[in-house]
Amino acid sequence: MDKNTIEVNFQEAMASADELDGIANELERVLKNEYAESQAQLYASWSGANADFYRSKSTKLTEQIQDSVSRIHTAASEIRSTARWLRNAELAALAIAGRRDY
């Protein structure tokens, strides 16, 4: 493996992490804006036992989605960290191999 291949692989991993962050950000935006607005309108015009049950389920769903957003961001961060570590290890191995005489 040469230095260019190592850098290309690193850039691809970083791009994948950026894409994951973008997905998480969009999901969070929809949750906080569009979904929250829809829920507020619904809550304002619906009352009773069924509305309370729905509100409870809606709150749980919101929490689950927010947890998923957090886990996606964590995965993106771990991809970046692993990609940096792997790039550094591969560059070090390449440097060692370049110094060897056979």
Sequence and secondary structure as in RCSB ss.txt:
>XXXX:A:sequence
MDKNTIEVNFQEAMASADELDGIANELERVLKNEYAESQAQLYASWSGANADFYRSKSTKLTEQIQDSVSRIHTA
ASEIRSTARWLRNAELAALAIAGRRDY
>XXXX:A:secstr
  HHHHHHHHHHHHHHHHHHHHHHHHHHHHIIIIIHHHHHHHHHH  SHHHHHHHHHHHHHHHHHHHHHHHHHHH
HHHHHHHHHHHHHHHHHHHHHHHH   
